[in-house]
Amino acid sequence: VETDLQHPVDPAVTKPIVLGFSQLGSESTWREANTSSIKEAADEAGIILIMKNAEQDQKKQFDAIRSFIRSDVDIIAIAPVVQTGWKPILQEIKQAGIPVIILDRSVNVEDSSLYITFIGSDFYEEGVKAAKYMIDKMRHHPGVINIAELQGTVGSTPSIDRGLGFRETIQGKSNFRITQTKPADFTKSGGREIMREFLRQPKEKWPQVLYSHNDDMAIGAVEAIEEAGLRPGTDVVIISVDGTRRAFEQMASGNFNAVVECNPLLGPLLMQATKEIMSGRTLPKRMVPPEDIFTQELAAMEIENRKY
Ligand code: GYE
């Protein structure tokens, strides 16, 4: 072997890590904050990021992942649009010898060796928090309480688990009834549309509480509620999830009553995990960012602290 004396190999100069990231879409304020956080954190960490937006289409995620495999990235991160159907593609990645991080939403696979770690919130717990707030808030309300629910993307972990945590918490409390529930895809326009649909139904079905799986849909719903001549936050108690600055503004103005926090700023954690995996360290199978619930009382004060 000849050594190149003019260009000796400097062990201190290592190649930057290349991370392929399949982002599921750009449906919400949460998602925008998530995408920016990942871009910024990659920049800061000196990691080369190849990001592809799948626009809510799992097949596009598969295409993106295959392109990452072809260009031989060091590591792949996936924010999965829905939680089923991942086994074959994860096996392809495994065969290519590339480590995988699951981010934000989870995947339903039995073989947990198909990914290194899952970084994301406890959506079930978020549903529990929303229901507990509601039960307390409505404790003096006589009679049956109608609940309308705006679901997120069908088959997505946050929608499934936010629904489940909420339902299991109100189970056995016969005065609480979910009278209207429908997916609105985590979008503001979806929320407006479906809420209008709910309010076209007979008044007996109208909700005293709206539980929305994210802020954007709830903001859309506020418009529909006002159009119907009802006061959001008073005639309809509104509880939503994410905790965006916009949601805090809605709380401060009295339209939303409570917001369960779900943190999108996962970039720094993702980059840290990436570096640790590349340097051969083992990571916990699950990483959950700390999260809170906020109510109207403190909203105005908290607005300026919101980072997304
Ligand atoms: O709550 C919603 C977004 O997967 C946690 O997706 C995320 C959810 C978030 O569109 O706003």
Boltz pocket constraint, residues with backbone or C-beta under 6 A from the ligand:
constraints:
  - pocket:
      binder: B
      contacts: [[A, 27], [A, 28], [A, 29], [A, 30], [A, 31], [A, 104], [A, 105], [A, 158], [A, 185], [A, 186], [A, 213], [A, 214], [A, 215], [A, 241], [A, 242], [A, 262]]
      max_distance: 6.0
